[in-house]
Amino acid sequence: MDLKKILLSEADMPTQWYNILADIKMNPPLGPDGNPVSPDALAKVFPMNIIEQEMSSERWIKIPDEVLGVYKIWRPSPLVRATNLEKALGTPAKIYFKNESVSPAGSHKPNSSVPQAYYNKEFGIKKITTETGAGQWGSALSFACSQFGLECLVYMVKVSFEQKPYRKSMMQTWGGRCISSPSNTTKVGREILEKYPDIPGSLGIAISEAIEAALSDETGKTRYSLGSVLNHVCLHQTIIGLEAKKQLELVNDYPDIVIGCAGGGSNFAGIAFPFVQDKINGKNVEIYPVEPAACPTMTKAPFVYDFGDSAGFTPLLPMHSLGHDFMPPPLHAGGLRYHGMAPTVSQLIIDGLITPKSVLQVDCYDAGVLLARTEGIIPAPETTHAIAAVIEEANKAKEEGKEKTILFCWSGHGLLDLAAYDKYFAGLVDNFELSEEDRRKSESVFEKYPKPGIIKSFG
Ligand SMILES: *Cc1c(COP(=O)(O)O)cnc(C)c1O
């Protein structure tokens, strides 16, 4: 009988992360003077051991034993064959998902919050500040800080703070403190509130507040942490794809198509980068990051140098960006409301190794409900974007009569997103698509910055 769940033993869990920087060329991040940023310039924001990891080009990086110890609370995560979905669609495709919803926080995010808390602790840091969109990263970091005895302060984007009060309760349960952003606890927040008192907030603003809070702490023992976008975050997430590859080997399978939803790019990077490495080495595999049509960073926005936050505290990063001033519409999938995209993921698009797709919101909820009614798990609104793309590919395989193998990342469950499902059932979710005209409005910010070179890693 075919397996429903393909499980790895703890002993078979990968003990190294895969670093894609060993295999591609990238534009460097730039400092305020327009020159490549030096590690020292970041030392007040991140601990030096994380900065070194961010800039490392070593292909395999050892996962510390203390991190593996915490990973074992929920890892290795199951690889599940979506047999009920296959039947419902009548597709000859085999569909597998890597179930990252089984972590304590309910998503892939602890794969990076745990090592980040560990490295901060190792460096003698006592408190970590961060931002959170939908509340997933804030809860993941609060959980990780509780494991390593660190304080945690989270700025949560106002719309999500109001829509998802139970995320705050989770953070509090793990000992974290959660503040609605923009807030009057920072200079950046106060200035924005003065100009726009009713602003719904954005990840860019919350990042600015969290960095300011870290920089202004006089003890010198506070640092900031980011839950996506940066190289080291994508690195930590590769345990997802490395495990999935081992699990597929157990059933003698290999994907034709790999799919992940992409907000800042980290869960996509996690499932995809180990397969991108194979593709670089000659394997034939299609790899699709999927984003909302309402916030079309990869499919519509240019490849530029831009800041990761709205106040411009971060270095200039080479990435696809809608502009750091861009105010994404208040989508339910809060985790996908980000103006930029991970520089590594952006570079892979330039290299033609991955092909971005965008999907409409109603199609996503249709897909999410179908999965809940077939495979049982209620997906996070973010995850439904990957699922909508999977269903499209599975239907294509049916039309073509091809037995394709599709692998996707189930980035999180939606048990704290039920208000969004209620809106969908009430017919209040629409298919908003960002118009070219509106996108261009926030584009002028790029004129002031250098342009990244179009570096091709291959050919
Ligand atoms: C945060 C989040 C995302 C988007 O973030 P990435 O860094 O792009 O992975 C996707 N799914 C879930 C469930 C999330 O919590």
The ligand as a MOL file (V3000), in Angstrom:
LIG
                    3D

  0  0  0     0  0            999 V3000
M  V30 BEGIN CTAB
M  V30 COUNTS 15 15 0 0 0
M  V30 BEGIN ATOM
M  V30 1 C 5.3350 34.3810 7.2040 0
M  V30 2 C 4.6190 33.3650 6.4470 0
M  V30 3 C 4.7710 33.2380 5.0460 0
M  V30 4 C 5.5500 34.2020 4.2210 0
M  V30 5 O 6.8640 34.4180 4.5770 0
M  V30 6 P 8.1000 33.8650 3.7620 0
M  V30 7 O 9.2830 34.4520 4.4170 0
M  V30 8 O 7.9320 34.2820 2.3360 0
M  V30 9 O 8.0700 32.3970 3.9060 0
M  V30 10 C 4.1210 32.2000 4.4090 0
M  V30 11 N 3.3500 31.3240 5.0920 0
M  V30 12 C 3.1690 31.4240 6.4180 0
M  V30 13 C 2.2730 30.4370 7.0960 0
M  V30 14 C 3.8080 32.4300 7.1370 0
M  V30 15 O 3.6420 32.5010 8.4560 0
M  V30 END ATOM
M  V30 BEGIN BOND
M  V30 1 1 1 2
M  V30 2 1 2 3
M  V30 3 2 2 14
M  V30 4 1 3 4
M  V30 5 2 3 10
M  V30 6 1 4 5
M  V30 7 1 5 6
M  V30 8 2 6 7
M  V30 9 1 6 8
M  V30 10 1 6 9
M  V30 11 1 10 11
M  V30 12 2 11 12
M  V30 13 1 12 13
M  V30 14 1 12 14
M  V30 15 1 14 15
M  V30 END BOND
M  V30 END CTAB
M  END
